[in-house]
């Protein structure tokens, strides 16, 4: 193959200079993602063109010693061969860089360092007990988004938080009246900042926090803020205490009241999102319609924003059909309304999250038919959807398509492709795509690196993941808690307690704050390995750092305590869950109750039943801990029969006849056998 020059010396200087920079970056990116042998082949094809560009740049800038620096150019009529080794090219390139200090530097990447970074066999994290890894401090870069536990402000003291926190943890307080009486005895004067700090510390105890809020409002001089009020509404909505939430809203929505300003559009946004999260779509729509009738919302632009919120909330929670129907109704009733590209993007994202590709593609065509041009967000949403459904090749085609219509891809477009390639184990392709990002002069962000870390961890390559971690630190991108959580999940999968606790200690010492997921993964690992001492220690540190134990964490601890025959401690934890407003799973109660009865602890079992009867819980849960062996065996037999039928039956109409074959299959088969036996007996008697 002969190389054809695409530039001559008559081209304008700015263009030649820009292409020179691109060529150097292209070679540098190849060094990042390709082995040395492939680099040499690729470089041989580009060598002539970049030499030509550099020579043009030398003539523009009056360089007379070009040949001394770079050598002679190969004959134009000969096939291009490896004239210079890649190392020689970049070494000579660094010499030329010093001659262009008054201009932009065109050799931006240290290639040898990047090759060591990507292809080194050393891994610091994979070494047990290696203290040489320098974990970055969160304050060393503005890119860090770790969220430590909030510290008290000057408006209140830590002592006041401790006093109220101890009351919230006190198991002796069982009613609202006793709680308010105990709060009065503390003689603490509440203020919004103090109550907000308590809310952030005990966000999983809705009943007690509601009582605290009502008690604070009764105190003279207490004026709630809009932020505190919305936090209370969010806590109640999260616990599905919508009746209590609406009571607070309606009491303050009257125009004549002093605290009517507490109810804002953000209040209704919280309610709408919580209704959608709970699967209550019609109450969410009625909340939107109620809010749209209020004067303070109708008189501003909040009504249109609220409509987008209701569609976004429904789509994100999987109720895209309801959102699409409401969207169509809006177009039919309001002929003057023109849907924005933002509305289409929400519906498009919703269908793709449900993996309804046909609906998404139909909406894409309707959007173009209605004259709405797709934006970079639209393309990014569709590309992410294809990547989620493991159609990466189609996603790459869309990147070329959007370039063809003049839309430049950004990191939001490239990141899903890198993530999908990592998920599929195509890590070399993911690194090639990252080189493409660098070539486009885009700086990889935390999401890009997290996708690579996740891909390496899922591929059981801890060394590769640690190399990506070192690379992002060297480039000034500080790892977040999400980055470290991928390592913790790897340790959970392979039961590596020592490595997990070592990493946990290191990130604490470096100033990072683990999030709730970190503690949940650690607790799950320790509980599965029956390390009760470490589990209790991590649980205590979780509380100290401001994360109240949620339902998952408390349930794991109760099961571990029962497994270790620590029934008194398990009972106290179970009782504490109810005290904090958490409804334990019925399976947890059933397992504890059975174990207590087996060991003759009837008093504790009776007390446990009394506590459980005071709360609402569902008994329609999977039979995880045994019990009904007959129904379980019948279910397995039914599944086997259905599997055999699917293997042998070729007629879809026959499958339709058996679509109800499930739990009742065995009982119906038993009835049929009894009928056959009865008829056979009657026949034998008649004969």
C-alpha positions in Angstrom: 0.0 0.0 0.0 1.4 3.4 -1.0 0.8 6.4 1.2 -0.7 9.4 -0.5 0.0 12.8 0.9 -3.1 14.8 1.8 -1.3 18.0 2.5 1.1 20.2 0.5 3.2 23.1 1.5 0.7 25.6 0.1 -1.9 24.8 2.8 -2.5 27.6 5.3 -0.4 27.4 8.4 -3.2 27.0 11.0 -4.6 24.0 9.2 -1.2 22.3 8.8 -0.4 23.0 12.4 -3.7 21.5 13.6 -3.3 18.4 11.6 0.2 18.0 12.9 -1.1 18.0 16.5 -3.8 15.5 15.6 -1.2 13.2 14.0 1.0 13.2 17.0 -2.0 12.6 19.3 -3.2 9.7 17.1 0.2 8.0 17.4 0.2 8.6 21.1 -3.3 7.1 21.5 -2.1 4.1 19.6 0.6 3.5 22.1 -2.0 3.6 24.8 -4.3 0.9 23.4 -2.1 -1.3 21.1 0.8 -3.6 21.7 4.2 -2.6 20.3 4.0 -4.8 17.2 0.7 -3.3 16.1 1.9 0.2 16.9 4.9 -0.3 14.5 2.6 -1.4 11.7 0.2 1.5 12.2 3.0 4.0 12.6 4.6 3.0 9.3 1.4 4.0 7.4 1.2 7.4 9.1 4.9 8.2 9.2 5.1 9.8 5.8 2.1 12.0 6.3 3.2 13.3 9.7 6.7 13.8 8.4 5.3 15.9 5.6 3.2 17.9 8.1 6.2 18.5 10.4 8.2 19.6 7.4 5.5 22.1 6.5 5.5 23.3 10.1 9.3 23.7 9.9 9.1 25.8 6.8 6.4 28.0 8.3 8.4 28.6 11.3 11.7 29.1 9.5 13.4 25.9 10.7 16.5 25.1 8.7 17.7 22.1 10.6 14.6 19.8 10.0 16.7 17.1 8.4 19.2 17.0 11.2 16.4 16.5 13.8 14.1 14.0 11.9 16.3 12.5 9.2 15.4 12.2 5.5 11.9 11.3 4.2 11.6 7.9 2.3 11.2 7.9 -1.4 7.6 8.9 -2.4 7.4 6.1 -5.0 8.4 3.3 -2.7 6.1 1.3 -0.5 6.2 2.7 3.0 8.3 0.6 5.4 9.2 1.2 9.0 11.6 4.1 8.5 11.9 4.9 12.2 11.1 2.9 15.2 8.2 4.4 17.2 10.5 5.1 20.1 12.8 7.1 17.9 9.9 9.0 16.5 8.7 10.2 19.8 12.3 10.9 21.1 12.9 13.1 18.1 9.5 14.6 18.6 10.4 15.7 22.0 13.5 17.5 20.5 11.2 19.4 18.2 8.9 20.3 21.0 11.5 22.5 22.6 11.7 24.5 19.4 8.0 25.3 19.6 7.7 26.6 23.1 6.2 29.8 21.9 3.3 27.8 20.4 1.1 25.0 21.6 2.8 21.8 22.7 1.8 19.1 20.3 3.3 16.1 22.0 1.1 15.9 25.1 1.3 12.3 26.2 4.3 10.5 27.8 3.9 7.3 25.8 6.4 5.2 27.7 4.7 6.0 31.0 1.3 5.2 29.6 2.5 1.9 28.3 3.8 1.0 31.7 0.5 2.2 33.2 -1.6 0.0 31.0 0.6 -3.1 30.5 2.6 -3.4 33.7 2.2 -6.8 35.5 2.5 -5.2 38.9 -0.6 -4.5 41.0 -0.4 -2.8 44.4 -3.9 -3.7 45.5 -3.4 -7.3 44.7 -0.5 -7.5 47.1 -1.6 -8.4 50.6 -0.7 -5.8 53.2 1.2 -3.6 50.8 1.3 -0.1 52.4 2.9 1.5 49.4 -0.3 2.5 47.7 -0.8 6.2 48.1 -4.5 6.8 48.4 -5.5 10.4 47.4 -7.0 12.7 49.9 -10.5 13.9 49.0 -9.5 17.5 49.5 -6.6 17.3 47.0 -8.9 17.8 44.0 -12.2 19.5 43.3 -13.3 16.3 41.4 -13.9 14.4 44.5 -17.6 14.0 45.3 -17.4 12.0 48.5 -20.0 13.2 51.0 -18.8 12.9 54.6 -21.2 13.0 57.4 -22.3 16.6 58.0 -20.7 18.4 60.9 -22.7 20.5 63.3 -22.9 24.2 62.5 -22.6 27.0 64.9 -26.3 27.1 65.5 -26.3 24.0 67.8 -23.9 21.8 69.7 -22.9 18.2 69.3 -24.3 17.6 72.8 -27.8 18.4 71.7 -27.6 15.9 68.8 -26.3 13.3 71.2 -29.1 13.9 73.7 -31.9 13.5 71.0 -30.0 10.6 69.3 -30.0 8.7 72.6 -33.8 9.2 72.9 -34.3 7.9 69.4 -32.4 4.8 70.3 -34.0 4.2 73.6 -36.1 1.0 73.4 -38.1 2.0 76.5 -39.9 4.7 74.5 -42.8 3.0 72.8 -45.4 5.7 72.1 -45.6 9.3 70.8 -46.6 10.7 74.1 -43.7 9.1 76.0 -41.4 10.4 73.3 -42.6 13.9 73.5 -42.5 13.8 77.3 -38.9 12.6 77.2 -38.0 15.4 74.7 -39.6 18.0 77.1 -37.4 16.7 80.0 -34.2 17.3 78.0 -35.0 21.1 77.9 -33.5 21.3 74.5 -34.6 24.3 72.4 -35.0 22.9 68.9 -34.1 24.9 65.8 -34.3 24.0 62.1 -30.6 23.2 61.7 -30.7 20.8 64.7 -33.7 19.0 63.5 -32.3 18.8 59.9 -29.1 17.2 61.3 -31.1 14.6 63.2 -33.0 13.9 60.0 -29.8 13.2 58.1 -28.5 11.0 60.9 -31.7 8.9 61.3 -33.2 8.9 57.9 -34.6 5.3 58.3 -36.8 6.0 61.4 -39.8 7.8 59.9 -42.2 7.4 62.8 -39.8 8.9 65.4 -38.7 11.7 63.1 -42.3 12.7 62.4 -42.9 12.9 66.2 -39.8 15.0 66.6 -40.9 17.4 63.9 -44.4 17.8 65.4 -42.8 18.3 68.9 -40.5 21.0 67.5 -43.3 22.9 65.8 -45.2 23.2 69.1 -42.2 24.9 70.7 -42.4 28.7 71.0 -40.1 30.5 68.7 -39.5 27.6 66.4 -39.9 28.5 62.7 -39.5 25.6 60.2 -37.6 26.2 57.0 -38.7 25.1 53.5 -35.7 22.7 53.4 -36.7 21.1 56.7 -40.3 20.8 55.7 -39.5 19.1 52.4 -37.1 16.7 54.2 -40.0 15.7 56.5 -42.3 15.2 53.4 -39.5 13.1 51.8 -39.1 10.9 54.9 -42.8 10.3 55.1 -43.1 9.6 51.4 -40.2 7.2 51.5 -42.0 5.2 54.3 -45.2 5.5 52.3 -46.9 7.5 55.0 -48.7 9.6 52.5 -51.6 10.4 54.7 -49.3 12.0 57.3 -47.5 13.9 54.5 -50.7 15.3 53.0 -51.9 16.3 56.5 -48.7 18.5 56.8 -49.2 19.9 53.3 -52.9 20.8 53.6 -52.5 22.4 57.0 -50.0 24.8 55.5 -51.4 25.4 52.1 -54.0 28.0 53.2 -53.1 31.5 51.9 -53.7 33.2 55.2 -51.3 31.1 57.2 -47.9 32.4 58.1 -46.1 29.1 57.1 -47.9 28.8 53.7 -44.6 29.5 52.0 -43.3 26.2 53.2 -45.3 24.4 50.5 -43.6 25.0 47.2 -43.3 23.2 43.8 -40.4 21.2 45.3 -42.8 19.7 47.9 -45.1 18.4 45.1 -42.1 17.1 43.2 -41.1 15.0 46.2 -44.6 13.6 46.5 -44.8 12.8 42.8 -41.5 11.0 42.8 -42.4 9.1 46.0 -45.8 8.0 44.6 -44.1 6.9 41.4 -41.4 5.0 43.4 -44.2 3.2 45.3 -46.0 2.2 42.1 -49.0 4.5 42.8 -49.3 6.1 39.4 -52.8 7.5 39.6 -52.1 9.3 43.0 -48.9 10.8 41.3 -51.0 12.1 38.5 -53.6 13.5 40.8 -50.9 15.2 42.8 -49.7 16.9 39.6 -53.2 18.0 38.7 -53.8 19.3 42.2 -50.6 21.3 42.2 -51.3 22.7 38.8 -54.5 24.3 40.1 -52.7 26.3 42.8 -52.3 30.0 42.1 -48.6 30.1 43.1 -47.8 27.4 40.5 -50.1 28.5 37.7 -48.7 32.0 37.8 -45.2 30.8 37.1 -43.4 28.5 34.7 -43.5 25.7 37.3 -46.5 24.1 35.7 -44.7 23.0 32.5 -41.7 22.0 34.6 -44.0 19.9 36.8 -45.4 18.1 33.8 -41.9 17.1 32.8 -41.3 15.9 36.4 -44.4 13.7 36.3 -43.3 12.1 33.0 -39.8 11.7 34.2 -40.8 10.1 37.5 -43.2 7.7 35.8 -40.6 6.7 33.2 -37.7 6.2 35.7 -39.8 3.9 37.8 -40.9 1.8 34.9 -44.4 3.1 34.3 -43.7 4.2 30.8 -47.0 3.0 29.5 -48.9 5.3 31.9 -46.5 8.2 31.0 -47.0 7.6 27.3 -50.8 7.5 27.6 -50.8 10.7 29.7 -48.5 12.3 27.1 -50.9 11.4 24.3 -53.8 12.7 26.2 -52.0 16.0 26.7 -51.4 16.4 23.0 -55.1 15.6 22.2 -56.6 18.0 24.8 -54.1 20.9 24.3 -53.7 21.4 20.5 -51.5 24.4 21.1 -49.0 22.4 23.1 -45.8 21.5 21.3 -43.8 18.7 23.0 -40.1 19.7 23.6 -37.2 17.5 22.8 -36.7 17.1 26.5 -40.2 15.3 26.8 -39.3 13.0 24.0 -36.0 12.2 25.6 -37.7 11.2 28.8 -40.1 8.8 27.1 -37.3 7.4 24.9 -35.2 6.8 28.0 -38.2 5.2 29.7 -38.8 2.7 26.9 -35.1 1.8 26.7 -34.9 1.2 30.5 -37.7 -1.3 30.1 -35.8 -2.8 27.1 -38.7 -2.1 24.8 -36.6 -1.4 21.8 -39.5 -1.4 19.3 -41.4 1.2 21.2 -38.3 3.3 21.5 -37.5 3.1 17.8 -41.1 3.9 16.9 -40.9 7.0 19.2 -37.7 8.0 17.5 -39.3 7.9 14.1 -42.4 9.8 15.4 -40.1 12.5 16.9 -38.4 13.0 13.5 -41.8 12.9 11.7 -43.1 15.7 13.9 -40.2 17.9 13.0 -38.3 17.5 16.3 -34.6 17.2 15.6 -32.7 14.8 17.9 -30.1 16.4 20.1 -26.9 15.0 21.5 -28.9 13.9 24.5 -31.3 12.0 22.3 -28.5 10.2 20.5 -26.8 9.5 23.8 -30.0 8.1 25.3 -30.5 5.8 22.3 -26.9 4.7 22.3 -27.0 3.9 26.0 -30.2 1.9 25.4 -28.5 -0.2 22.7 -25.5 -0.7 24.9 -27.7 -1.9 27.8 -29.2 -4.4 25.4 -25.7 -5.5 24.3 -26.0 -4.1 20.8 -22.7 -2.2 20.9 -22.1 -2.4 17.2 -25.4 -0.6 16.5 -24.4 2.0 19.1 -21.1 2.6 17.3 -23.1 3.1 14.0 -25.2 5.7 15.7 -22.0 7.6 16.7 -21.0 7.8 13.0 -24.6 8.8 12.2 -24.6 11.7 14.6 -21.3 12.9 13.3 -22.8 12.9 9.8 -25.6 15.3 10.8 -23.1 17.6 12.5 -23.5 16.6 16.1 -20.2 16.0 17.9 -20.3 13.1 20.4 -19.4 13.9 24.0 -18.4 11.8 27.0 -22.1 11.0 27.7 -22.1 9.2 24.3 -18.8 7.4 24.6 -19.1 6.3 28.3 -22.0 3.8 27.7 -20.0 2.2 24.9 -17.0 1.8 27.1 -19.2 0.4 29.9 -20.9 -2.1 27.6 -17.6 -3.3 26.2 -16.3 -3.7 29.8 -19.4 -5.6 30.8 -19.0 -7.9 27.8 -15.4 -8.6 28.8 -14.0 -6.9 25.7 -11.5 -4.9 27.7 -9.1 -4.4 24.8 -11.9 -2.9 22.7 -12.8 -0.7 25.7 -9.3 0.6 25.8 -9.4 1.3 22.1 -12.6 3.3 22.6 -10.8 5.2 25.4 -8.0 6.1 23.0 -10.7 7.4 20.6 -11.9 9.6 23.4 -8.4 11.0 23.9 -8.0 11.5 20.2 -11.2 13.7 20.2 -9.5 15.9 22.8 -12.0 14.8 25.5 -10.9 14.2 29.0 -12.1 10.9 30.5 -14.2 11.6 33.6 -14.9 9.5 36.7 -17.6 7.6 34.9 -15.2 6.5 32.2 -12.7 5.1 34.7 -15.4 3.5 36.8 -16.6 1.6 33.8 -13.2 0.2 33.2 -12.6 -0.6 36.9 -16.0 -2.4 36.9 -15.2 -4.3 33.8 -11.8 -5.6 35.1 -13.4 -6.5 38.5 -16.2 -8.5 36.7 -13.5 -10.2 34.6 -11.7 -11.3 37.8 -8.7 -9.2 36.8 -7.9 -7.3 40.0 -4.5 -6.4 38.7 -6.0 -4.7 35.6 -8.5 -2.8 37.8 -5.7 -1.5 40.1 -3.8 -0.3 37.0 -6.8 1.8 36.0 -7.1 3.1 39.5 -3.4 4.2 39.5 -3.9 5.8 36.0 -6.9 7.9 37.1 -5.1 9.1 40.2 -2.1 10.1 38.1 -4.3 12.1 35.8 -5.9 14.0 38.7 -9.2 12.2 38.7 -9.9 11.3 42.3 -11.6 7.9 42.8 -15.0 8.1 44.5 -16.8 5.7 46.8 -18.4 4.1 43.8 -14.9 3.2 42.4 -13.9 1.5 45.6 -17.3 -0.3 45.9 -16.4 -2.3 42.7 -13.4 -3.6 44.5 -15.6 -4.5 47.6 -18.0 -6.4 45.3 -15.1 -8.3 43.9 -13.9 -9.2 47.4 -17.5 -10.2 48.3 -17.7 -12.5 45.3 -14.5 -14.3 46.1 -14.8 -14.2 49.9 -11.6 -12.1 50.5 -12.2 -10.7 53.9 -8.6 -9.7 54.6 -8.3 -7.7 51.3 -11.7 -6.1 51.9 -10.8 -4.9 55.4 -7.4 -3.8 54.2 -9.0 -1.6 51.5 -11.6 -0.3 54.0 -8.9 0.8 56.4 -6.9 2.5 53.7 -9.8 4.6 52.3 -10.7 5.6 55.9 -7.1 6.7 56.6 -7.0 8.7 53.3 -10.0 10.7 54.4 -12.7 9.2 52.3 -16.1 8.4 53.7 -17.7 5.0 52.7 -21.3 5.2 51.7 -24.2 3.0 52.8 -23.6 0.5 50.0 -20.0 0.0 51.2 -21.1 -1.0 54.6 -23.9 -3.2 53.2 -21.4 -5.1 51.1 -18.9 -5.4 54.0 -21.7 -6.6 56.3 -22.9 -9.1 53.8 -19.4 -10.5 53.3 -18.7 -10.7 57.1 -22.2 -12.3 57.8 -21.8 -14.9 55.1 -18.4 -15.8 56.5 -19.8 -15.8 60.1 -17.3 -13.2 61.3 -19.6 -11.8 64.0 -16.9 -9.7 65.7 -16.0 -7.8 62.6 -19.6 -7.5 61.6 -20.5 -5.8 64.9 -17.4 -3.6 64.6 -18.3 -2.4 61.1 -21.9 -1.9 62.2 -20.8 0.3 65.0 -18.6 2.3 62.7 -21.5 2.6 60.2 -23.6 4.2 63.0 -20.7 6.5 64.1 -20.3 7.8 60.5 -24.0 8.8 60.4 -25.5 5.9 58.6 -28.4 4.3 60.5 -28.8 0.6 59.9 -31.5 0.1 57.3 -33.7 -3.0 56.8 -31.1 -4.9 54.8 -28.2 -4.4 57.3 -30.4 -5.2 60.3 -31.8 -8.3 58.7 -28.4 -9.7 57.9 -27.3 -9.1 61.5 -30.4 -10.8 62.9 -29.8 -13.9 60.7 -26.2 -14.1 61.7 -27.0 -13.8 65.4 -29.5 -16.6 65.0 -27.0 -18.7 63.2 -24.5 -18.2 66.0 -27.2 -19.0 68.6 -27.1 -15.5 70.0 -30.9 -15.3 70.3 -31.0 -12.6 73.0 -28.9 -10.3 70.9 -31.0 -11.2 67.8 -34.1 -10.4 69.7 -32.8 -7.0 70.8 -31.8 -6.1 67.2 -35.2 -7.2 66.0 -36.9 -5.1 68.7 -34.6 -2.2 67.8 -35.7 -2.5 64.1 -39.4 -2.0 65.1 -38.4 0.9 67.4 -36.8 2.7 64.5 -39.9 2.3 62.4 -38.7 -0.6 60.2 -41.0 -3.5 59.5 -39.0 -6.7 59.6 -39.5 -9.3 56.9 -42.0 -12.0 57.8 -39.3 -14.6 57.0 -37.0 -13.1 59.6 -39.7 -13.4 62.2 -40.6 -16.9 61.2 -37.1 -18.1 61.4 -36.5 -16.5 64.9 -39.8 -17.8 66.2 -39.1 -21.4 65.0 -35.6 -21.3 66.6 -36.9 -20.0 69.9 -39.6 -22.6 70.1 -37.1 -25.4 69.3 -34.9 -24.4 72.2 -37.8 -24.0 74.7 -37.5 -20.2 74.9 -41.3 -19.8 74.9 -41.4 -16.5 76.8 -39.2 -14.8 74.3 -41.1 -16.4 71.4 -44.4 -15.2 72.9 -43.0 -11.7 73.2 -41.7 -11.8 69.7 -45.1 -12.8 68.4 -46.7 -9.9 70.4 -44.3 -7.4 68.8 -44.8 -8.7 65.3 -48.6 -8.6 65.6 -48.4 -4.8 66.2 -47.0 -4.1 62.8 -48.2 -4.7 59.3 -46.2 -7.4 57.4 -46.8 -9.5 54.4 -46.8 -13.3 54.7 -46.9 -13.8 51.0 -43.1 -14.2 50.6 -41.0 -16.9 49.1 -40.5 -20.1 51.2 -36.8 -19.4 51.6 -36.2 -21.1 55.0 -38.1 -24.3 54.4 -41.4 -25.3 55.9 -43.9 -26.4 53.3 -41.9 -29.2 51.7 -44.9 -30.7 49.8 -45.7 -27.5 48.0 -42.0 -26.9 47.2 -41.7 -30.4 45.7 -45.0 -30.0 43.8 -43.6 -26.7 42.3 -40.4 -28.4 41.2 -42.3 -31.2 39.6 -44.5 -28.8 37.8 -41.5 -26.9 36.4 -39.9 -30.2 35.2 -43.2 -31.2 33.4 -43.4 -27.8 31.7 -39.7 -28.0 30.7 -40.3 -31.4 29.1 -43.3 -30.1 27.3 -41.4 -27.1 25.8 -38.7 -29.5 24.5 -41.1 -31.8 22.7 -43.9 -29.6 21.6 -43.5 -27.8 18.2 -47.1 -26.4 17.9 -47.6 -23.1 19.6 -51.4 -23.8 19.8 -50.6 -26.7 22.0 -48.6 -24.5 24.3 -51.5 -22.1 24.7 -53.6 -24.9 26.0 -51.1 -25.5 28.8 -50.4 -21.8 29.7 -52.0 -22.2 33.1 -49.8 -25.2 34.0 -48.1 -24.1 37.3 -48.8 -24.9 40.9 -52.1 -26.8 40.1 -50.5 -29.1 37.6 -49.6 -31.8 40.1 -53.0 -31.7 41.8 -54.9 -31.9 38.5 -52.7 -34.9 37.5 -53.5 -36.5 40.8 -57.2 -36.1 40.3 -56.9 -37.5 36.8 -55.1 -40.6 38.2 -57.8 -41.1 40.8 -60.5 -40.9 38.1 -58.7 -43.5 35.9 -58.3 -45.8 38.9 -62.0 -45.4 39.8 -63.1 -46.2 36.2 -60.8 -49.2 36.0 -62.2 -50.5 39.2 -65.7 -50.1 38.0 -64.9 -51.8 34.7 -63.3 -54.8 36.5 -66.4 -55.1 38.8 -68.8 -55.0 35.8 -66.9 -57.6 33.9 
